[in-house]
Amino acid sequence: MRGGLVLLAVTLLLWVWRAADFALIGSYAPAGFVAIGCILMGLGATGGVGIWRFGVRAWGLCLTLIGFVRSAITVALAIDPSVTVHAVEAQTALYHSITAIHLIAGLWLLINPPQLNWPR
Amino acid sequence: MGYRVAIGTGVLAAWLASGALVMASGTSAKVEVRTSDLIAAEELIFERSTRDQREAAAQLLQEALIGAGLSVQLQSYRVPNEHWVLDFFLPPVTGINVVSELPATSATAKTIIVGAHYDTKQGSPGADDNASGVIALVRVAQHLAALNQRSANVIFVLFDQEEQGSIGSLVFAARMQADKRQVHSMHNIDMIGYDKNADGLFDLDAPDGEIADTYLAVAQELNVPINRTTFDSSDHISFRKRGYAAAFLTENLSGGDFNPNYHSPKDTEINQAYLDSGTLLASAVLERLVTP
């Protein structure tokens, strides 16, 4: 369970960093996304086990989908790299590592959401 | 060597790469050739699409503009992706505009922007598209820097990532607006190195009024054939989107004299005489616009 919480924290931090990075240059879509994620976690943490599980699973599903899209971009560029130089140059070890984190963490949180120590 | 062209009361001095004598056949034009080239076409004809390639080109162009006696800034930018959805998956877009400002000789806020993009499509060495425009811009810069009097500030910008959606010019135009610069006009030079039918004809997309009138008058005086038309792509559009008057000088695309090597690995040659003619026209027009 602790591993799940670590993955959850890592993915949230990754997205907070991404949100800040893009917000500084005028794009607030990642910030909106991570805000929704934080609201889900916050509601879950205060609203009970059922809401918490729903929130974590929803976050996990989003991460999984993003991981799949990132992978699809990689595959598409391997087939036809002439589409965009920017996307080709984004295919770095860091990009692939983040894709892996999204897929692993996303599936983990979706299948096996961690539980908090709820007060009894 | 240099050529000096007298156009009515104005005087034009510009430099040519070829070193060949260029005679403008207008009635009042007198031409003297100079071969003082700051950048040779051969130096610039290489693929300039990846980050490393574009950085190398930017360095080369910085040196060329410094050679023209100008101070140069490499303005790096980092912007969101073209569509906000891509911000979920890709890093921000980065690039470098090569910028050089030539101040007016008397105090004024009036500013004229001259631009050309230096990046290329993937796989293309980009001779016509757009080493030709870059070379013309450097020569125009050298020419205007040599003038004793200028009644406007002139900013020369070599834009990055035109081929990726005019990103460099969008960033620069936004910056001009944020800085509240009093932009008189923007002049974009893109692809002036191909003229298969040798008619010497250029296409011009310019707003009615002073700018179009100046181009047409100077072209007539220099006997450079010019055809007015409209184009909805290239870097001038970035400025029009911000409400600035912007002109676009290019080869005769509208007349069907289209470069078959466009965006291909075969785009390796520049028609020097045609480039010289376009450079002469641009230099003369800008001289007229900045001369008190």
Interface residues (C-beta under 8 A of the other chain):
Chain A: D21 F22 I25 G26 S27 A29 P30 F33 I66 V69 R70 I73 P81 S82 T84 V85 H86 A87 E89 A90 Y95
Chain B: S49 T50 R51 R78 V79 P80 N81 W84 V85 D87 F88 F89 L90 P91 P92 V93 Q122 G123 Q164
